[in-house]
């Protein structure tokens, strides 16, 4: 994976950003805060808008912009320096860091070439089919493991495929006929033989990231925001009907399918329907795969680490389809075993995180010997020279996003925005309210943590539903889904940041595609809720259920 976040943008755009960002920041700063909004929250809004301008125009390096909270928040009285600093070492950052090391290991041993060629042989060689295949695989993985983990598993394969195609386009190994080559693959390739490669790179990288976010919405355990909703649902409405996993999957599988197809169409609109069939066929890639020979010891060990990491991620916690868990998770098994032998101490399965696995497997790679070098020294699966290629700018981008999300919560800015969006509206149309709420949360989560947003806004949404006389699920569930489908900003979701960190996607490209898909997502979430989820869950849109009136806390009635 490339370590650069930067793409060449027009100099005029960057120059404009260097002037516009400080002007907007200072202008907002000297204006008085709106009534009811703390001064610290108003200052945070000024910093956030200034950073958004710098990120979009790349007036400063993206990683440098991500460091602004470390300086600006303490100086402006938004947050203490210690609190801001903690955001930059969040557990999800360690998950990403370990995943990046695994990706580098796949590249270092050459496994990426073999994996890419297998994907090419299996999915076909049409650029559009390749993107769809990767999106479907990523979405399925993301239904059961974290969006970040699913992205980290699929992105190295996608990047390897792109590098393989770039080598072909540049003329590598393409001169003349070989004994095992088909007649269709004898054409000499010019560097311009695939002019659509940059478009494919953008579509493939964004497709993987977007599919990870979409797939996570389809199961209760697919993304933390779904878990937040279920917890609030049980707490606020204990007499309400249960929402089992099977019902959730059935309710939103149509949304997932339609959103994946919509994303695929938007991302691949300008890609050719077929590649040049006279040479880019399945036999061509099978021949290249044969030329690689048998897998090396390093490839076999790296594949073992890759698969083991995936399995450990999938089965760390409770895994279920329907009402009953199929697997309680190896974390639960470990806790039970340690307690049985009376050596558990204070250990609990909840102490574990996907980042624990990520870093653990990363460390294991430094300990696995694979061969001797020319001087008789042992070579290991990973060395520090390779690990130094980690995309530290992406890590800083994660940290900046987490710092921003934490400040939105502690200053009360998110609450103020929620009250501003929902206050003073007297109309009762469920369709209009659904569109307003889904649109608000979709775009708000471009700058805030989706989990924090769900925690702050779902109680408000529940109160709005009851006051309007509607079943709370009609607004709470689409609101929950909307917090996971922000596609515009690199800090919107970890998959977005990973995609941006590959260097294959410019900021303006992500914003352009993301804006279109945000609008499509808002419409699809609302439509699927009203046309499909309502009958599946047996929801009445005519009256407020008695359990909603009786069980809602008095303060929210």
GUROSE-225220 format. One record per residue (C-alpha): x, y negated, z negated. Coordinates in steps of 0.5 Angstrom, whole numbers, padded with zeros to 4 digits, always signed. Last residue first. Layout:
<recs>
XYZ...
</recs>
This chain:
<recs>
-0085-0025-0053-0077-0025-0054-0077-0027-0061-0082-0022-0063-0078-0016-0060-0082-0013-0055-0085-0006-0058-0092-0008-0057-0093-0012-0051-0088-0007-0047-0092-0001-0050-0098-0004-0048-0096-0004-0041-0097-0010-0037-0102-0010-0031-0103-0010-0024-0096-0008-0022-0097-0001-0024-0090+0004-0025-0091+0011-0023-0083+0012-0023-0083+0014-0016-0089+0010-0014-0085+0003-0016-0078+0006-0014-0080+0006-0007-0084+0000-0004-0083-0005-0009-0076-0003-0012-0074-0001-0005-0076-0008-0002-0072-0012-0008-0066-0008-0007-0066-0009+0000-0067-0016+0001-0062-0018-0004-0057-0013-0001-0058-0016+0006-0056-0023+0003-0050-0020-0001-0048-0017+0006-0048-0023+0010-0044-0027+0004-0039-0021+0004-0038-0021+0011-0036-0028+0011-0033-0028+0004-0028-0022+0005-0026-0025+0012-0025-0032+0009-0020-0029+0004-0016-0025+0009-0016-0017+0009-0011-0012+0011-0006-0015+0005-0008-0009+0001-0009-0013-0005-0016-0015-0002-0018-0008-0002-0016-0007-0009-0019-0014-0011-0026-0012-0008-0026-0005-0011-0025-0009-0018-0031-0013-0017-0033-0020-0016-0025-0022-0017-0024-0021-0009-0030-0025-0008-0036-0024-0003-0038-0017-0004-0042-0017-0010-0047-0011-0011-0046-0009-0018-0050-0014-0022-0055-0013-0017-0057-0006-0019-0058-0009-0026-0063-0014-0023-0066-0009-0019-0067-0005-0026-0069-0011-0030-0075-0014-0026-0080-0009-0024-0077-0005-0030-0080-0010-0035-0087-0008-0033-0091-0014-0031-0095-0020-0035-0091-0026-0033-0089-0027-0040-0087-0019-0040-0082-0020-0034-0079-0026-0036-0077-0023-0043-0074-0017-0040-0070-0022-0035-0067-0026-0041-0065-0019-0045-0062-0017-0038-0058-0023-0037-0053-0023-0042-0051-0016-0043-0052-0015-0035-0047-0021-0034-0042-0018-0039-0042-0012-0035-0042-0015-0028-0036-0019-0030-0036-0026-0028-0034-0030-0021-0038-0026-0016-0042-0023-0021-0046-0030-0021-0048-0029-0013-0051-0022-0014-0054-0025-0021-0058-0031-0018-0060-0027-0012-0063-0021-0015-0066-0026-0020-0069-0031-0015-0071-0025-0010-0075-0021-0016-0078-0028-0018-0081-0029-0011-0083-0022-0010-0087-0022-0017-0091-0028-0016-0092-0032-0022-0091-0039-0021-0089-0043-0027-0082-0045-0027-0079-0049-0032-0073-0045-0034-0071-0039-0030-0064-0041-0027-0062-0046-0032-0063-0041-0037-0059-0036-0034-0054-0042-0032-0054-0044-0040-0053-0037-0042-0047-0036-0037-0044-0042-0040-0044-0040-0047-0037-0041-0048-0035-0034-0050-0039-0031-0045-0036-0035-0039-0029-0035-0042-0029-0027-0042-0031-0027-0035-0026-0032-0033-0020-0028-0037-0023-0021-0033-0022-0025-0026-0015-0028-0028-0013-0021-0030-0015-0017-0024-0011-0022-0020-0005-0021-0024-0005-0014-0023-0006-0016-0015+0000-0020-0015+0004-0014-0019+0003-0010-0013+0007-0005-0015+0014-0004-0011+0018-0003-0017+0015+0004-0017+0019+0006-0011+0026+0004-0015+0023+0007-0021+0023+0014-0019+0017+0018-0017+0017+0026-0015+0024+0026-0018+0031+0027-0015+0036+0031-0018+0043+0029-0017+0047+0034-0013+0051+0028-0009+0047+0029-0002+0040+0029-0006+0037+0035-0010+0030+0037-0010+0023+0036-0013+0024+0035-0020+0017+0033-0024+0019+0028-0030+0017+0021-0027+0011+0024-0024+0008+0026-0031+0009+0018-0033+0004+0016-0027-0001+0022-0029-0001+0019-0036-0002+0012-0034-0008+0014-0030-0011+0019-0035-0011+0014-0040-0013+0008-0035-0019+0013-0034-0021+0012-0042-0020+0016-0048-0022+0013-0055-0029+0015-0054-0027+0023-0054-0025+0021-0062-0019+0022-0065-0019+0020-0073-0015+0026-0075-0016+0031-0070-0011+0037-0073-0017+0041-0077-0016+0047-0072-0024+0046-0071-0023+0038-0071-0018+0039-0065-0022+0043-0061-0028+0039-0062-0025+0033-0060-0021+0036-0054-0028+0039-0051-0031+0032-0052-0026+0029-0048-0026+0035-0043-0033+0033-0041-0040+0035-0043-0041+0039-0037-0048+0040-0033-0051+0035-0038-0059+0036-0038-0064+0031-0036-0062+0031-0028-0055+0032-0026-0050+0031-0031-0043+0030-0033-0041+0028-0040-0034+0025-0040-0027+0026-0037-0030+0031-0032-0029+0026-0026-0023+0023-0028-0019+0029-0030-0021+0032-0023-0019+0026-0019-0012+0026-0023-0011+0034-0022-0013+0033-0014-0007+0027-0014-0002+0031-0018-0003+0037-0014-0002+0033-0008+0004+0030-0010+0007+0037-0012+0005+0040-0005+0008+0034-0002+0014+0034-0006+0016+0041-0005+0015+0040+0003+0009+0042+0007+0010+0046+0013+0011+0043+0020+0010+0036+0021+0010+0037+0029+0004+0041+0028+0000+0035+0025+0002+0031+0031-0001+0037+0035-0007+0037+0032-0007+0029+0033-0007+0030+0040-0012+0036+0040-0017+0031+0037-0017+0026+0042-0013+0019+0043-0010+0021+0050-0015+0020+0055-0021+0019+0051-0019+0011+0049-0023+0010+0043-0030+0010+0043-0036+0006+0040-0031+0000+0041-0031-0005+0034-0034-0011+0034-0040-0009+0030-0036-0005+0025-0037-0009+0019-0044-0011+0020-0046-0004+0022-0042+0000+0017-0045-0005+0011-0052-0004+0014-0051+0004+0014-0048+0004+0007-0054-0001+0004-0059+0004+0008-0057+0010+0005-0055+0007-0002-0062+0004-0002-0066+0010+0000-0062+0014-0006-0065+0009-0011-0071+0012-0014-0069+0019-0013-0062+0018-0016-0066+0014-0022-0071+0020-0023-0066+0025-0023-0062+0022-0028-0068+0021-0033-0072+0014-0034-0075+0015-0041-0082+0012-0042-0083+0006-0046-0084+0007-0054-0077+0005-0055-0077-0001-0051-0072-0006-0053-0067-0001-0056-0068+0005-0051-0068+0000-0045-0062-0004-0047-0058+0002-0047-0061+0004-0041-0059-0002-0038-0052-0002-0041-0051+0005-0038-0053+0002-0031-0048-0004-0032-0042+0001-0033-0043+0004-0026-0044+0011-0023-0047+0014-0030-0054+0012-0029-0053+0015-0021-0054+0011-0015-0051+0004-0017-0044+0007-0017-0045+0009-0009-0046+0002-0007-0039-0001-0011-0035+0005-0008-0038+0004-0001-0036-0004-0001-0029-0002-0003-0028+0003+0003-0032-0001+0008-0027-0007+0006-0021-0003+0008-0024+0001+0014-0027-0006+0017-0021-0010+0016-0016-0005+0019-0021-0003+0025-0021-0010+0027-0013-0011+0026-0013-0004+0031-0018-0007+0036-0012-0008+0041-0011-0001+0041-0006+0000+0047-0003-0006+0046+0004-0004+0044+0004+0001+0050+0003+0008+0050+0005+0013+0055+0000+0018+0057+0001+0025+0056-0004+0026+0051-0010+0028+0056-0006+0034+0059-0005+0037+0052+0001+0037+0048+0004+0044+0046+0010+0044+0051+0011+0036+0050+0009+0031+0056+0012+0024+0055+0014+0018+0051+0009+0018+0046+0013+0020+0039+0012+0012+0037+0009+0008+0043+0007+0002+0038+0000+0004+0039+0002+0011+0036+0006+0008+0030+0000+0003+0029-0005+0009+0029-0001+0013+0024-0001+0006+0019-0008+0006+0020-0009+0013+0017-0004+0012+0012-0008+0006+0010-0015+0010+0009-0011+0015+0006-0008+0011+0000-0015+0007+0000-0019+0013-0002-0017+0015-0009-0016+0008-0011-0023+0006-0009-0026+0012-0012-0022+0010-0019-0024+0003-0019-0032+0005-0017-0031+0010-0023-0033+0017-0022-0039+0021-0021-0043+0016-0016-0037+0013-0014-0034+0020-0011-0040+0020-0006-0040+0013-0004-0032+0014-0002-0034+0020+0002-0039+0016+0006-0035+0010+0007-0029+0014+0010-0034+0018+0015-0037+0011+0017-0030+0008+0018-0028+0014+0022-0034+0014+0026-0034+0007+0028-0026+0008+0031-0028+0014+0035-0023+0019+0033-0027+0025+0030-0028+0026+0023-0024+0032+0022-0018+0031+0026-0017+0024+0024-0018+0026+0017-0013+0032+0017-0008+0027+0021-0009+0022+0015-0008+0027+0010-0001+0029+0013+0001+0022+0014+0000+0020+0007+0004+0026+0004+0010+0023+0006+0013+0024+0000+0014+0016-0002+0007+0015+0001+0003+0019-0004+0008+0017-0009+0006+0010-0008-0001+0011-0008+0000+0015-0015+0004+0009-0017-0002+0004-0015-0007+0009-0019-0003+0008-0025-0003+0000-0025-0011+0000-0023-0012+0004-0029-0008+0000-0033-0011-0006-0031-0018-0003-0033-0016-0002-0040-0015-0010-0040-0008-0013-0041-0009-0019-0037-0015-0021-0041-0011-0020-0048-0008-0027-0046-0014-0031-0046-0016-0029-0053-0009-0030-0055-0008-0037-0052-0015-0039-0055-0021-0041-0051-0024-0047-0047-0020-0052-0051-0018-0055-0045-0011-0054-0046-0012-0047-0048-0016-0045-0042-0012-0049-0037-0005-0045-0038-0007-0038-0039-0013-0039-0034-0009-0042-0029-0005-0035-0028-0010-0032-0022-0008-0039-0018-0001-0036-0018-0003-0029-0016-0007-0032-0010-0001-0036-0008-0003-0044-0008-0007-0047-0002-0010-0040-0001-0016-0044+0002-0021-0039-0001-0017-0038-0008-0015-0045-0009-0023-0047-0008-0025-0042-0013-0020-0044-0018-0023-0051-0018-0030-0048-0018-0028-0044-0024-0024-0050-0028-0029-0055-0027-0034-0049-0030-0030-0048-0036-0030-0055-0037-0037-0055-0037-0037-0049-0042-0032-0053-0047-0037-0059-0047-0042-0054-0049-0049-0055-0045-0055-0057-0048-0055-0063-0044-0051-0063-0038-0043-0065-0039-0041-0072-0038-0037-0073-0032-0030-0074-0033-0028-0066-0032-0033-0065-0026-0029-0070-0022-0022-0068-0024-0024-0061-0022-0027-0063-0015-0021-0068-0014-0016-0062-0016-0019-0057-0011-0020-0062-0006-0013-0064-0005-0009-0057-0005-0015-0054-0001-0015-0059+0005-0007-0057+0006-0009-0050+0006-0015-0051+0011-0010-0055+0015-0004-0050+0015-0009-0045+0018-0009-0038+0014-0003-0033+0014-0005-0028+0010-0003-0027+0003-0004-0022-0002+0002-0018-0001+0004-0011-0004+0003-0007+0002+0000+0000+0000
</recs>
